[in-house]
Amino acid sequence: MGAAVGQPEPFRFRRLEKPEDFRAAEEVQAAIAAQTDEPTLPVSVQRAFQDNGGLVVGAFVDVHLAGFAAGFLGWDGTTLFHYSHALAVRPEYQNHHVGFRLRAFEREEVLRQGLAELRWTYDPLVSRNALLSVRRLGGQPDRYHVHYYGRTGAAPDAPEETDRLRVVWKLTSPSVEHRLTGMAPSPADDASRLRSSTAIVETEISERGFRVPSAVAEPNADRATIEIPFDLGSLRAHEPEYVRRWRHAVRDAFRAALDLGYEVDDFAVVSEGHERRSYYFLSRATAVPSSVGSGSSPGAPAPDKTDNA
């Protein structure tokens, strides 16, 4: 018997063990191929991760794999951590909080390994990724990578630019544990925070009805915002030329903010009239980090696939 109407699917979480489990993970990746241009993680690499200090976990409905996460041990010269290389969820389960629950299960397994930190990267333009990574999980974006994997994409005349934002997740920090309980600022709190912040990315409505960047300002207040598209997939499908405009504006905004010592401390989707808008919330830090990468840096070795969580 299936789950009752209005009740969540009865997901079970466990490590992938058999060859058919790993092949099922390949099928999950194939199912989201239209949502990401990143290559499939093959069975052989998944098995290598699982058997050599890494971790490959899945969310199952009955015997069917709804989503998985895969990663490996990382070392940046000072800290041993788990690096989550991939997280993917089948389209039909993307509104069931599977990404959140996979990360929570991944956290439990990593803590059992004696580690206290988990890291991953994601496309900073994807609102769904930011909402999961920053708002719901309490992850701390700390480094912006430009052209992290070079240019990719099937169309040689319009390749995708692979900028990535690195997230550090302190697994036992009070702020992370607070967010894992489901606690977060209210919509009224978010609206108040937005009003009290300076916009780094200024936007306007285009002639075609899409919100697009119009200018990038240097932050100079204690609080600031960086706006991103609410729905990058829709923008990419209908007005792909605007994606590059957003990419460069957000890149310039993050590089300026991180160079000036700002930190991302939250992310929110704010409703303004009939429009939903997505914002990173930043505040001025006390020390200026070295946070902008050009493609490779210690402690940030690989991609993830959280567009679909």
C-alpha positions in Angstrom: 0.0 0.0 0.0 1.3 3.5 -0.9 1.6 6.4 1.4 -1.6 8.0 2.5 -2.8 11.2 0.7 -0.9 14.1 2.1 1.8 12.0 3.7 5.4 11.8 2.6 6.6 8.9 0.6 8.2 6.2 3.0 11.8 6.7 2.0 14.5 4.5 3.3 18.1 5.6 3.5 21.1 3.4 3.3 24.5 2.9 1.7 24.6 1.6 -1.8 26.0 -1.9 -1.7 25.4 -4.1 -4.8 26.3 -3.5 -8.5 22.6 -3.0 -9.2 22.5 -0.2 -6.6 25.3 1.7 -8.4 23.7 1.1 -11.8 20.4 2.5 -10.4 22.4 5.6 -9.4 23.5 5.9 -13.1 19.9 5.8 -14.1 19.0 8.6 -11.7 21.7 10.7 -13.3 20.4 9.9 -16.7 16.9 11.0 -15.6 18.1 14.5 -14.8 20.4 14.8 -17.8 18.2 17.7 -19.1 18.8 19.6 -15.8 22.6 19.4 -15.7 25.5 19.2 -18.1 27.8 17.4 -15.7 29.0 13.9 -16.6 27.6 10.7 -15.1 29.4 9.2 -12.2 30.1 5.7 -13.4 29.6 2.5 -11.4 33.3 1.9 -11.1 33.9 5.3 -9.5 31.0 4.9 -7.2 32.3 1.5 -6.0 35.8 3.0 -5.6 34.4 5.8 -3.4 32.3 3.3 -1.3 35.1 0.9 -0.7 38.0 3.3 0.0 36.8 5.7 2.7 34.2 7.5 0.7 30.4 7.3 0.9 27.6 6.6 -1.5 24.1 6.7 0.0 20.7 6.4 -1.5 17.0 7.2 -0.8 14.8 4.3 -1.7 11.0 4.0 -2.2 10.4 0.3 -2.0 13.2 -1.1 -4.1 13.5 1.9 -6.4 16.3 4.5 -6.0 14.8 8.0 -5.8 18.1 9.8 -5.3 21.7 9.4 -4.1 24.7 11.3 -2.8 28.3 10.3 -3.4 31.6 11.6 -2.1 35.1 10.9 -0.8 37.6 12.0 1.9 39.2 15.3 1.3 42.3 17.0 2.8 43.2 20.7 2.4 46.5 20.6 4.3 44.9 21.3 7.7 41.5 19.7 7.8 40.2 16.2 7.0 36.6 16.4 5.6 34.1 14.6 3.5 33.7 16.0 0.0 30.3 15.4 -1.5 30.9 15.1 -5.2 27.4 14.4 -6.4 23.8 14.7 -5.2 21.0 13.8 -7.6 17.2 13.2 -7.3 14.8 11.9 -9.8 12.5 14.6 -11.2 9.3 12.9 -9.8 10.8 13.1 -6.3 12.2 16.6 -6.4 9.4 18.2 -4.3 9.6 15.5 -1.5 12.6 17.1 0.3 14.8 14.1 -0.7 17.9 16.3 -1.2 17.5 17.6 2.4 17.0 14.1 3.8 20.0 12.7 1.8 22.2 15.4 3.2 21.0 14.7 6.7 21.7 11.0 6.3 25.1 11.8 4.7 25.8 13.9 7.8 25.0 11.0 10.2 27.3 8.7 8.2 30.2 11.2 8.1 29.9 11.9 11.8 30.2 8.1 12.3 33.5 8.3 10.4 34.8 10.7 13.0 34.7 13.8 10.7 33.1 17.1 11.6 33.0 18.8 8.2 31.3 18.2 4.9 31.9 20.3 1.7 30.4 20.6 -1.8 30.0 23.0 -4.6 27.0 24.1 -6.6 26.0 26.5 -9.3 25.3 29.8 -7.5 22.6 30.8 -10.0 20.4 27.9 -9.1 17.9 29.1 -6.5 16.9 25.5 -5.5 20.6 24.7 -4.7 21.0 27.8 -2.6 17.8 27.3 -0.7 18.9 23.8 0.2 22.5 24.4 0.9 22.3 27.7 2.8 18.8 28.2 4.1 17.7 24.7 5.0 21.1 23.1 5.9 22.9 26.1 7.3 25.9 25.6 5.0 28.5 28.4 4.7 29.5 29.5 1.2 33.1 30.6 1.5 34.7 30.6 -1.9 33.6 31.5 -5.5 35.3 29.6 -8.3 35.3 31.1 -11.8 35.1 28.7 -14.8 35.7 25.8 -12.3 35.4 23.1 -15.0 35.9 25.3 -18.0 33.1 25.7 -20.5 30.7 22.8 -21.0 27.5 22.1 -22.9 26.3 20.3 -26.0 26.1 23.5 -28.1 29.6 24.6 -29.2 28.3 28.1 -30.1 26.8 28.6 -26.6 28.8 26.8 -24.0 27.8 27.0 -20.3 30.1 28.8 -17.9 30.8 26.5 -14.9 31.2 29.0 -12.0 30.7 27.3 -8.6 30.2 28.3 -5.1 31.9 26.2 -2.4 30.0 25.3 0.8 31.5 24.3 4.1 29.1 22.5 6.4 30.2 22.4 10.0 28.2 19.3 11.1 28.0 19.9 14.8 27.8 23.7 14.9 24.8 25.1 16.8 23.6 27.1 13.7 23.6 23.9 11.6 21.7 21.9 14.2 19.2 24.8 14.5 18.5 24.8 10.8 18.2 21.0 10.7 15.2 21.3 13.1 13.4 23.3 10.4 13.9 26.6 12.2 14.5 29.6 10.0 13.6 33.3 9.8 10.0 34.0 8.9 8.9 35.7 5.6 8.4 38.9 7.6 12.0 38.6 8.9 13.3 38.0 5.4 11.4 41.1 4.1 12.8 43.2 6.9 16.3 41.9 6.3 15.9 42.7 2.6 14.8 46.3 3.3 17.8 46.9 5.6 20.3 45.6 3.1 22.1 47.2 0.1 21.7 45.5 -3.3 24.9 44.6 -4.9 23.2 43.3 -8.0 20.6 45.8 -9.2 17.9 44.5 -11.5 15.1 45.5 -13.8 12.3 44.0 -15.8 13.3 43.5 -19.5 11.0 44.2 -22.4 10.3 40.5 -22.5 9.1 40.4 -18.9 12.1 38.7 -17.4 14.1 40.2 -14.4 17.7 40.9 -15.5 20.7 42.6 -13.9 21.1 46.2 -14.8 24.2 47.1 -12.7 26.6 45.8 -10.1 27.5 48.1 -7.2 30.4 47.8 -4.7 29.0 47.0 -1.3 29.6 49.6 1.4 27.0 48.8 4.1 27.1 46.3 6.9 24.4 44.2 5.2 24.0 43.4 1.5 22.2 41.2 -0.9 23.1 39.4 -4.1 20.1 38.6 -6.2 19.9 35.5 -8.5 17.2 34.3 -11.0 14.3 32.7 -9.2 14.0 30.0 -11.9 17.2 29.6 -13.9 15.7 26.6 -15.8 12.9 28.7 -17.2 15.3 31.5 -18.1 17.6 29.1 -19.9 14.7 27.6 -21.8 13.1 30.9 -22.9 15.8 33.6 -22.9 19.2 31.9 -22.8 21.0 35.1 -23.6 20.0 36.4 -20.2 21.8 33.5 -18.4 25.2 34.9 -19.4 24.2 38.4 -18.2 23.2 36.9 -14.8 26.3 34.8 -14.7 28.7 37.7 -15.1 26.7 40.1 -12.8 26.6 37.5 -9.9 30.3 36.6 -10.5 31.3 40.3 -10.2 29.1 40.7 -7.2 30.5 37.7 -5.3 34.1 38.6 -6.2 33.7 42.1 -4.9 31.8 41.1 -1.8 34.2 38.3 -0.8 37.3 40.5 -1.5 35.8 43.1 0.8 35.3 40.6 3.6 31.6 40.0 3.4 30.2 36.5 4.3 27.0 34.8 3.1 24.9 34.1 6.2 21.5 33.2 4.6 19.5 32.8 1.5 15.8 33.5 1.0 13.0 33.6 -1.6 11.0 36.8 -1.0 7.5 37.4 -2.5 7.0 40.9 -3.8 3.6 41.4 -5.2 3.1 38.6 -7.8 6.8 38.0 -8.2 9.1 35.7 -6.3 12.8 36.8 -6.0 15.8 35.0 -4.7 18.5 36.6 -2.6 21.8 35.7 -0.9 22.0 37.7 2.4 25.5 38.9 3.3 27.1 40.7 6.2 30.4 42.3 6.7 33.0 40.0 8.3 35.8 41.1 10.5 38.6 39.6 8.4 39.1 39.6 4.7 39.2 36.0 3.4 41.0 34.7 0.3 37.9 33.4 -1.3 37.9 33.8 -5.1 39.3 30.9 -7.2 40.0 30.7 -10.9 39.4 27.0 -11.3 41.3 25.0 -8.7 42.2 25.4 -5.0 43.0 23.3 -2.0 40.0 21.7 -0.5 37.5 22.1 -3.4 38.2 19.3 -5.8 35.0 18.4 -7.5 31.4 19.2 -8.5 28.0 18.3 -7.2 24.6 17.9 -8.9 22.2 19.6 -6.5 20.1 21.4 -9.1 17.5 18.7 -8.5 17.3 18.4 -4.8 
